[in-house]
Amino acid sequence: MAMRRRTLLKVIVLGDSGVGKTSLMNQYVHKKFSQQYKATIGADFVTKELQIDDRLVTLQIWDTAGQERFQSLGIAFYRGADCCVLVYDVNVMKSFDTLDNWHEEFLKQVCWNIHTFLFLLRRGSEANPADPKTFPFILLGNKIDIDGGNSRVVSEKKAREWCASKGNIPYFETSAKEDYNVDAAFFCIGKTALANEPEQDIYFQGIPEAVSETEQRGGCAC
């Protein structure tokens, strides 16, 4: 069989507690939705395989705690990310207002300063700092299904204006409950992350043409 190119991509999902980060991930990977809310502690991740053009891509999607007292724990999981997904609830203005904080904090932690970079180079590390001007973000406005959209307080126009101010980052309105736009959003996330990935493919021989979805869970019990 022909050799197939396969790439592992790390995606970080950030946003306030209760905006539906875990629900979006579970809907995308497991096609399940639960009405019961349980806050993420520390960080957790799921994986899913998909094909983008000629590549088999494994998305490693990290769900981080949105509660303020856990935010410092998530920082350790940001490094090595290929894309950052910011999520807010269209029905809660505060979750939209804090997007700037999530955006800035992520860049501060991921985009290492030049002294750190030079230190790593001297030690022969392959890790590279991210460029804050080009690092890929995607914004998801979740829970558009609530009350038929009558209770939303953040308009699509306002969200798109915010995206434009951050370099025209992609924007999707989603519903984890109704499975609306979830697959499309994560496919865009995969393509965006892949475009940011340096050429360091892993080659596998004998992988069949049909792409199966691999589901796996792991996490931190911090």
N, C-alpha and C positions, 0 to 999 in steps of 0.2 A: 504494500500500500504506500501511497505517497506520504511524505513527511508533512506534518501539519504544524503550523506555528501556534504556540500557546503562551499566553501572557497572564501573569498574576497582577491584579490591580487592587490597590488599597484605597477604599473610599470611606471618608469620615462623615457621619451625619450629626449635625449640631442644631440646637434650637432649645427654646425654653421647655421646661417640664410640662407635659400634657398636650403638646402640639401634635402628637401622633407619629413620632419617629419610629418607635418600635412597631406600631401597627402597619406603617407603610412597608417596613422591611419584611414583616411576617406575611403580608398580603403578596408582596412580590415573590418571595422565595417559597412560601408554604401554601399560598392561596387560602389563608385563614384570617379571620378577623374576630376579635373578642371584645365584648362590651366592657369587660372587667379591666380596670386600670391598675397597673402595677408599675411603680416608678423603677427605672433602671438604676442600679447601684454600680458605680464605677464604669465599666464598659462591657459590652457583649458584642459578638459578631456572628454573622451568617455568611455563607458563601453560595454563589450560584454561577453556573457556567452558561455562557451564551456565545454565539458566533457573530463576529463583526467583520464583514468582508471576508478575508481569507484567514482570519485568526480565531482560534479558540481562546476566549477570554474568561478567566475566573475572577469574578468580582468578590473581593473580601470586604464586606460592608460592616463597618464598625458603628455601633449604636452607643452613644455616650450619654451619661447622666446630664439632665437639664437642670437639676436642682443646684442652687448656688453652692451648697456645702460640699457637693461632689465634683464641682468643676475642676478643681486642682488635680483630682485623680485622673481626669480624662486627658490631661496634657501629655502624659507619658505615651499615650496611644496615637498622638497626632503625627509623630515623626514618621517619615517614609510614605506619607499619603500622596496619592496621585490625583485626587479630586476631593473637594469638600462640598457637601450638600447642606444648605441651610434651610431649615423648615420653620414655618410659622403657621399659626391658626388664623384664618381669615376672619374669624369671629372675635378675636382677642387682640386689641390694638397693642397692648404691652408686648406681646410676643413678636409683633412686627417692629416695634420701637427698639427692641434689644438686638435686632439683627446686626446693627453697626458694631455692637460690643462683641458678638460672636465672631464676626468677620475680622475685626482688628485683633482679637485675642488669638485666633487661629494663626493669622499671619505672623504675629509676634513670636509664637512658639515654634512654628515650622520653618520660617525663613531665618535661618541661623545667621549670626553676624560673621563678618569676614575672618575674625580671629579664630572662631570655632572651625570654620572651613579650612583655614590654613593648618590648624592643629591636626585635623583629620587627614589632610593630605600628607603631612609629615609621617603619620602613622600608617599610611598606605590604605586608609579606608576608602571604600567606593561610594560612601554616602555623599550626597550633594545637597546643598541648601536650595530651597525653592526661591524663585524670583517672585516677589510680591506683586510685580506689575503684570505677570503673565500666568500666575498660578490659577488653575481653573476652579471656578465656583459654579454651582447651580442652585437656584432658589425654587423651593416648592411651597405653594400656598395651599395648605391642607384643610380638610373638613368643609369643603364647599357644599356638601350635601345637607348640612344641618339647617333645619327649618326652611328647606327649599331655597336656601340662599338669602332668605329675608333678614337673617340676623347678622350677616357679615358686616364688618365695620371697616375693612381694608379693601378698597376697590382694586380691580385689576390694573387700572391706570396708575394708581399710586405705587403698586408693586413694580410695575414695569419702569416707572421713573427711577425707583431705587436701583433696579438692575442696570439701567443706563448709566447711573452715577458711579457704578462700580466696574465700568468697562463693558457694558452690554452683555452681562452674563445671562445664560438661558433661564427662562421662567416657565414653570408648569403649575397649573391649578389642579389639585388632586383630591380624591376621596379614598382613604384606605378602606372605609366601610363598604363603599359601593364599587370598589376596584376601578375607579375612574382615573384614567391617565397614568396609572401606576407603572405599567409596563413601558409605556412610551417615555416616561420620565427617566426610568432607570436605564433604558437603552441609550438615551442621550447621555446619561451619566457615564456609561461605559465608553461610548465613543469619545466623549470629552476627555476622560481619564486616559484613554489609549493614545489620543493625540499628544498628550503631555508626557507619555512614557518614552524614555530613551530606548535605543535599540539594544535590548538585552533579552531576546527571545529565548524560550526554552523549547527545544525541539523534541517531539515525540514521534516514534515510528509505529505504524500499525494502528493509529486511532481511526475508527470508522468514520465515514462521512457524516452520519447522523449524530447530532450533538445531543447528548443526554444532560439533564439537569441534575446536578449533584447538590444535595442539601446537607449541610453540616452546621453544627452549632458548637460554640466554644465560649469561653468568657472568663471573666475575672471575678473572684469571690471576695474582692477587697471590702 
